[in-house]
Amino acid sequence: MHEGPRVSQALLHVPKDLGPRLAQRVLPPEERTRLAAYALKDAGLGVDAFGTRKDALAAAYALGYLLHEHYFRVQSRGHASIPTHGAAVIAGNHSGVLPFDAMMVATDVFRNTWPPRLVRYMVDYFVYRIPFLGVFFRGVGQVPGTRANFDGLVREGHIVGVFPEGAAALGKPAERRYELYPFSPGHVELAARHRVPVIPFGLVGAEEQQHMVANLAPLAKILRLPYVPITTTFPWLGPLGLLPKPVRYFIEYGEPIHVDPAVLSSVRIREREVERVRTAVRDLLRRGLAWRKEFERGRS
């Protein structure tokens, strides 16, 4: 867990003023103030214990802001459910071939909390087999999905982001749009062990950003990836085919769920609490779909 400074040295060849210069150029004054207000607990070499760098965060937030404000044009509500301090787990649906949904939720939370809060995702290990991507993820505060990392993040009072459907949900076929895959139990077990709330969210829009028509499962197995997508634009347009459509996102956060500590000793109660979170996310999705329809009707 505490290997951030060592790992992040791989990024030290990048000019340290690149992120701040990008933020200065892209962000409006109020968002620059927000970014400056984020307190990074320096563990040495300008990074925290998990490898997070303030300059990398500046670059990531500048990009996240542009996508959030101008590309996906995110609408969100329910921010009162997000704690202003202390640890929490934030959990919701996952989709869209590439995880722009994760980036937009993190950006949305950062933009709608004060002081700003950074969502730290539990990232699947396959990401860290992709050259440079794993190092970048660490630089912006994301960590491999291990119990030790979760424990460390919660002890330091962070918001931990999880997608209980797993990375495979990114590769949902079009015919399963807005269906939830089964939820893994890890998030409720860890929330119960640390006595922290689960904040459910439902995100509408990412399902339409890409139309996945097939999964090259044999190739995915060889590459040790959860899926290799065939979409209406990829691989036909090369890497450009992976760019998402500029669909509008709708994010709604639900009431905090306080998990029954008995999940740690009862399989039946664990299954019940997992389904409780899944039901909350499903209900938020239904509300989000209705919200989108109402929003679009009002603009027509």
N, C-alpha and C positions, 0 to 999 in steps of 0.2 A: 504493500500500500504506500509506504513512505519512500517511493523511488522517483517521485516527480522531478526533483532537481537534476538527477542523473539523466533521466529520459529526456527532459526538456533541453538539455545541452545540445541535442541534435538540431534545435531551432536557433541556436545562438548566432549562426552565420547570417540569419535574416536581420536586416537593419532594425534596431529596436524602436526607431521612430516611425517605421512604416505604418503600424497600426494607428498610433496617435495622429499621424498626418492624414490618413484615410478618414478617420473619425472626424477630424477638423473640417475636412472637405465635404463630407457627406451629411453629418448629423446637424440638425438645427440646434440652437443654443441650449434649449431645455433638455435635449437628449445628451448633449455633451456634459451638462451639469449632472445628469443622472449617472452617466458612465463614471464621471470623476468621483461620485459619491459611493461607488461600490468599494468596500473595504476588503482588500486581499491580505490574508495573513501570511506574511513573507516567512518562508522557512529557509531562506538563503538562495543566492543567485537570482533573486527577483521572482521566485515562484513559490507557490504554497506547497503543502505536503503532498498534494495530488498532482503536481505538475502544472498548475494553472499559472499563466503569465498574463499580466495586465495588458501588455502590448498586443498579445494574441487576442485577448478579449476585446480590445478596442477594434481590431480589424473585423472580428467575427460579429460584433454588435453593429458595426457600420453596414455590413452585408445583410445581417438579419433585419435591421431597420428598413433598408431599401425594399427587401422582399415583403416584409410585414406591412409596410405602409403603401407601397406602390405596385407591387407585383401580385401578391395574394390578397391585398386590400382587406386585411383581417378585421372581422367584427367579433367582439368577445364580450362576455358578461359573466357575472358571478364571482368577480374578483375578491369580494369580501370573504369568500371561503378560504382564500390563501392566507396562511398565517404570516404576520409581519415579522415574527422572530421565532426561533426554535425549529427543531427538525420536523419534517413531515415527508410522507410519500405521496407523490402525485402520479396517478395511473389512469390510462385511457386507451382508446382504440388506436390501431396502427394500420397504415395503408399508403399506397402511392408509389410503389416500386423503389424510389429513393426517399430517405427519411426527412423530407422537408417538413413533415408534420412535427417532428421532434424539435427542429430548429424554430419553427413558428410558435410552438407552445413556450419554449424557453424565452424567446424574444418577447412574447406577450406577457409572461410573468414578470420579466425584467422591467418592461415598460409600465406595468400597472401595480407595482408595489413600491413602497417607500419606507425605509431605504430599499434600493433595488435588491431583489433576490435572484440568485443564479440557480437555475435548475441543474443539478448534476445527474446526468443519466448513467444508468447501468448499461454499458455498451457490450454487445455480443463480441466474443473473441475473434470472430472471422474478420471484423473490421481491422484488427491489429495485425492481420496478415497482408493487408493492402499497403504497399509502400507509401510512407509519409503520412497516410491518413490517420493511423493510430497515434502518431506523435502529435499531429495537429489536434486530434480530439482531446488528448491530454492537455495540450496548451490552452484549450478553451474550457477546461473544467470537467471533462467527461472521463469516465474511468471504466476499466473492464468490470464486468458484472460478477464480482466475487463477494462472498459473505464478508471477508475482511474489509474490502473497500466500503461496503454498505455500513458496516459497524463504525468504521472510522468517520465516514461522512455524517452519520447520525450523531455520533459523540460530539462532533464539532458544530452541530446545529444546522446542517444544510437541508435543503429540500432535495430529495432524491427522486428522480424521474424513472418510471418503469413502464414498459409496455407488456402487460401480462400475456398477450397473445404470442409474443415472441417475434423474432425477425422474419419468420416465414410469412407472417400476416402482411408484410410489405408486398408480397407476391400474390395477393388474392386475385383470382380471375374476375372478370367483369360480372359474371353471373352471380358472384357472391358478394357483390357490393353492399356495404353496410351490414353485413352479417359478421358477428363476432366469433372468432375462433375460441376454443376453450382457453380459459385463463389458467396459467400455472399458479401454484399456491405460494411461491416464495415471497411475494410482496406482503401477504397477510401474516405469514409466519414472522417475518422480520419486523413488521410494524407492531405485532403483538409483543415480541420479545423486547422491543425498545419503548413500548407504550407511546407510540407516535401515531397521529391520525393519518388516514388515507384520504386524499383529496381526489375524487373521481372527476374526469372530464370527458366530454364527447366532442369530437372534431369532425365537422362536415366540410367536404370540399376536396380533400386529398384523394378520395376514391376516383374523382373525375380528372385528376391531373395527368394520369397516364392510363391507357387502356391495355392491360396485359392480356394477351390472347393465348399464351403458352409459356410453359416453364421447361427449359432444357434440363430436366432432372439428371440424366446421366452425366452431362458436363458439370452440373452443379456438384454432383457427388465427387467427381474427379478433382475439382477445384476446392472442395470442402467449403462450399458456400451454401446458404439456405435455398437459393434459387438462382437461375440465370434466365432473365426475362426475354420474352419475345413480345414486343408491343406493336402498335400500329405504326410506330416511327423508329423503333430500334430492333435489329441493327441496321435497318435500311438506310438511315440517315447518319450512320456512324455515331460517334459520341454525342452529337447534337440531338440525336433521337432520344436521349435520356432526359433532356430538358423538360420540365413539367409545363403543362398548359397554365396560363395565368388565371386559374379559377379563383373565385373568392372563397376564403376560409371563414367558417363560423365555429367559434370555440365557446363552450359553456362549461363552467366549473360548478360542481355540485357540492352539497353540504358535506363537511368532514365526516368520515366514517371511523368510529372508534372500535377497533377490532377486539373481539372477545379474547382475552388471554388464554382461554381454554383451548384455542386452536393448537397450542403447543403440546397438548396431551391427548387430544381427541381428533381422530380422522373425520368423524361425522361433523364436528363443529368446524373443523378447518374447511371442509367442503361447503358447509353452509355459509361461512364468511367469504369464501372466494366467490360464491354465487351472489352474495349480497353486493359485492363490489361490481361484479359483471352486470347485474341487473341495473345498478345505478348508472353505469356507463351506457347500457342499452337505452335506458330511459332518456338520458341526456342526448343521445344520438337522435332519438325520435323527436325530441323537442327541437333539436338543431335543424333537422330536416324541415319541420313545420316553420321554424323561424326563417330559414332560407327562402321558402316558398312565399311567406308573407313579405319578406324584404324585397324579393324580386317583383312581386305584384305591385308593391308601392312605388317601384322605380319604372314600371311600364307605362 
